């Protein structure tokens, strides 16, 4: 169900890749606000794997502007905040008025009437392509949002059976979404948003057999862009961690600082489990992992936990609280964890199941899937 979380996650990638220094080009945003007479401010937020910054501009005489520089077309959010000193203090959730745009070099014009979410945007080829894609996805994304709302309501009601029944619908909508994305890429191989679209199509768990041909058909300029080089790194990691490949060797320190190597697990089935104390879904999945470990630990099965924590106390407290008796390692570098980067980990929880020879035989086993796989391979 990657489509459920992917759109939001791609706006703020958490893995940093080393990049060659690229030439930045200037951009300008010039905006007008027609029907808002009260003091207002516009915030510009740019977040990707190379940039994380927020700028702001006062709306003066119905106008606002931003200037900056870009290595390549970049997705960003504009938030319009109207200030009303006479209004009573608000309590509870406040609906935010924001617009997602694709910034490009040169000048972009944004015309706002009463809401920036409905603004007219001109002057950016990247944003024109983004608008076309958004229109193509409008129906399926609306259905996904509705299904997410249902899923949240079931989650709040602790209706696990109801949530499970929604999974085929999520899968169906994801397939529809991917078909649209794939068709878009066929006709827009040189688009300034091509890598953004390919990231959505590929998801966090890249299938190199499916994705490589699409990537290779993108224009040379797109593949040589910063995002293109970054994606090539991800794609290579996906190839190296595909089912049937030997797991890459690594070692990291445990809580006492002793180096623990993956090679030391040869001869056993081993689950390499990427997680962190701050990761809610990881903590929710831990009871399933504990159950599988308790059942198979005396039958040639073990687990090596790789934590993406950056605070030792929180890491170890979570290990104790969740009763995780297997070996754990971490370099306490958070998302810059060297093993996570080596394995191309961009989201957690993720795991890989290795056979006694160190070959990857399954990935991302959730719920009772781990137990079922171990039943299959351990006789």
N, C-alpha and C positions, 0 to 999 in steps of 0.2 A: 504493500500500500504506500509506495514511495510518494505518490502524488499528493497524499494527505498533508505531508509536511514539507515537501520539496520546495514549493514556491517560496515560502518564507525563509527556509534555510539558505537558499541560494542567494538571497539578498545580503546575507552576512556570513560568508564562508569562514570557517574557523581554522583551516590549515594554511600555513604560510609556506610558500615555496621560494627558493632562491631564484632571482630573476636577474638577467642582464639589464643594465640601465638603459631605458628606452627614452627617446626624445619626446618630451612633453609638448603639447600644443595648447594654446590658450582657448578658453571658451568664455562666453558671456551669456548671462540670462538677463533679459529685460522683461519686466512684468508690469502689467497694469491691473488695478483693482477698481471696478466701476461702482459697485453698489454697497460698499462698506465705508461708512463715514467715521466710525470709531477708530481709535488708535489700534494699529495691528502690526504684527511682525511675522515675517516668513523665515522658516528654518530650512536649510538645505543639508541633507544628510547623505553622505557617500560612504558606503562600506563595501569593501571587497577584500580579496586576499592581499592587496598591496596598499589599500587606502582605508583609513577609518577616521573620518572627520565630520564635524558639524559646523556650519556657518550660519549666520543670521543677518537679516536686513530689515530695517524699519520700512514700513509703508508710508511714504511721504508724498502728499499731493496725488494720491492714487497710484503711486509708482514704487517699484522696488527693483533692485538689480544685484547680481552676483558676478564675480569674475574669478577665474582660476585657471588651472591647466590640467590636462589629461594625457596619459600615455596612450589611451585608446577609448572608444565609446564605453561609457560606464553607466550602470543603472543607479538611480538615486531617488530619494523621496523629498518632496516639498511639503512642508506643513504650514498652514496658515493659522495663526493664533490671534484672535481678536481680543483686545483688552477693553474691559468695561468697568471702570472703577465704581460706578453706581450700582452695578449688579450685586445681588446677594451672593455670599460665598457658596460655591457649589459643593455638594456632597455626593458621594457615589461615583460610578463610572461616567466619564465625559467622552462623548463621541468626538473623535479627532477628524479634522478636515485636512486630508492629505492627498497628494497626487504622486504616483510613481511615473518617472520619466527616464528616457535614455539620453544622457548628455552626450554631445558630440562636439568636435572642434567648431569654432566659429560662433555665430550668434543664434540663440534660441529666444523666441518670443512667446510669452505666456500671457494670455488675456483671461482675466478672472472677472466674472460678474458678481455673484454672491457666494460662491463656493469654489475653492481651488480644485476640488475633486472633479469639477465639471469644466475646468479651464480648457481653452483652445490653445494648442501648442503647435508652433510652426518653426521652421528653420533647422530641423535636425533630421537627417536621413535615418539615423538610428532610431529615433523616436517614431518616425513614420512607419518603419518596419515593425516596431514594437506594437504600435496601435493596430496594424494589420493582423499580427499574430494574436493579440488580445481579443480581437473581434472573432477570429476563427475559433478561439478557445472559450468564448463567452458562455455558450450553452453548457458545455461539459464542466467548466469550472463552477458554474452556478449549481449544477447537480452535486458536485463534490462538496461545495460549501454546505449545502442542505444536508447531505449525508454526514458530514463532520458534526453538524449541530445535533443530529439524531444520536450519533455515537457518543457525543459529550453527555447528552441527557441520560443515556443508558449507563455511561460510566459513573455519573453522579448517583444513579439509582443502584449501582453495583450489580447491574444486570449483565453478567458475563455471557450468558447464552444469547441474549439479544445482540450484544456486540459481535459475537461470532457469526451470527446470521447476516450481518452487514458486510462481512469480508468479501463474499463473492461480488457484491455490488461495487465495492471499492475497486476490486480487480477489473471488473468490466469497464468502469469509468477510466481507470488508468490505461487500459488497452486503447480506448477511444482517444484519450489524450495523447498517447504516444503515436497513434496513427496520424493525428493532425500535425504533431511536431515533426514526424518523419517526412510527411508530404511537404511541409513548409521548407525543410532543409533541402529537399530535392530541387526546389525552385529558387532557393536563396542561398546558394553556396558561397556567395561573396558578400552576403549581408554583414553589416557591422555588428549585428546581434547574433550571428550564426553560432558563436561559441556559447552564448547564454542559452540558446535553444538546445544545443547539443548537450549541455550540462543537465537541462531538465529531462531530456530524452534518456540520457544514460543513468541518471540517479546517482546515489552514493555507491551502489554496488554495481560497478560497470561490468557488463558482459562484453569482453573484448572481441569475441567472434561476431557479435551483432554490431558493435559500435565502430570498430576499426574501419570497415569499408565506408561508413558514412563520414568519418573524420578525414579519411584519405581523399574523399571527393570534394572537400572544402577547398576554396581557392588557396593558393600559396600564401597570399598576403594574410588571410585569416589564420592559417596554421602557424605563420611566423609572428603573429601578434603575441603580446604577453599572455593573454588568455589561452591562445593556441599552444604555446610552449608549456604552459601550466597543465593543460589538458593532456598533452603528450606524456608528461610525467605521470599523471594519474593512470593513463592508459597502459603505460609500461608496468606500473605497479599491479594493475589488474591482470595483466598477462602473467606476471610472476606469481600471483596468488590465486590463479585459477585452479579449479578442481583437477587433480591429476598431476599438478606440479609439485616438486619437492619444496617444502617450506624453507624459506631463507633462514639461515642460521643467525642467532643473535644471543646476546647476554646482557643482563641488567642487574643492578644490585637489589637484594631483598632489604627488609627493614633493618637488618644488622649491617648492611653494607657489603655483604658477601655476594660476589657475582654468581648468578644462576644462568646456565646456558640451556638453550633449547636442545642442544645435542645430548644433554644428560638424560633426556626423556626417551631416547631411542629404545625400541623394544617394547614400548607401551603405546596404547592409544592415548592421545593427549589432546585436550581442548585448550587452545590458546585463546584466552578470554580478555578482550579489551573492554575496560569499564572505568568508572571513577565514582568516588563517594558522592559527588554533587550531581550525578546523573540519575534522575528519577526513574526512567525506564530500566536502567541497569539494576538499580536496587529492587525494582519490582520483579525483575527476571531472576534475581539471585536464588529465591526459594526453589525454582525449577532446577537450577544448576546444582544446588545442594542435594536435592532429591536424587538426581542422576548420579552424583558423586557417591552418595551413601550406598547406592545400589550396586555400583560397578567398581568401586575403588579396590576391591579385593580380587578383581577379575582382569587385571591388566589395564586399568583405566586411571588416568590422572589429569590434573588441571594445572595450568600455569596462568595465573592472573597477571595481566599487564595494566597497571593503573595510570590513567591520564590525570592524576592529581598533581597539584603543585604544593600541597601542604601535608607534611608527613603525619601530623597528629590526626587530621581529618581522615586521611587514607586509612590509617591503622584503626581508628575508632569505628569506621564503617566495616572493616574486616571483622572486627570483634562483634559488632552489633548484629551483623547478618550471619554470623557463625560460618565463616568461610575457612575451613581447615586446611586447604591446599596452599602451595607456595605462591607468594605474591612478589612481584618486582615492580620497580618504578624508578625513573631518573628524576622524578618530581619537576618535570618541565611542562606539565599541563599538555596542551594541544601540540606542543613542540616535542613531545616524547619521541625519542629517536626511533624506537621500534614501530610506533604508530606511523611515523612518516615513512619508514622503510616499507611498511605494508600498505601504505596509501589509505590509512584510516581517516575518514572525514566525518564519521558519525559513530556514536556508540549508543547501545551495546553492539559489538560485533564479535564474532568468534570464528575460529577455524578448527576443524577436527582433523587430526593427523593420524595416519596408521602407524604401526610399529616401525616402519622404514622412514617415517618422516614425510610421507606424501600426503597432500591435502585431499581428503575424501569427502568433505562436506563443509558448508559455510553457513554461518548465521542461523543456527538451530535454535528456535524459540519454543517456549512452552514445553509440551511433551515430545517435541520433535527430536531432542537430544536423546532421550531415553529410547525412543523408537529406533533411532539410527544405531545406538549401541546394542540394542537387542538384535539388530540385523547383522552386525559385524563381529560381535563377541559371542561365540557359541558356548 
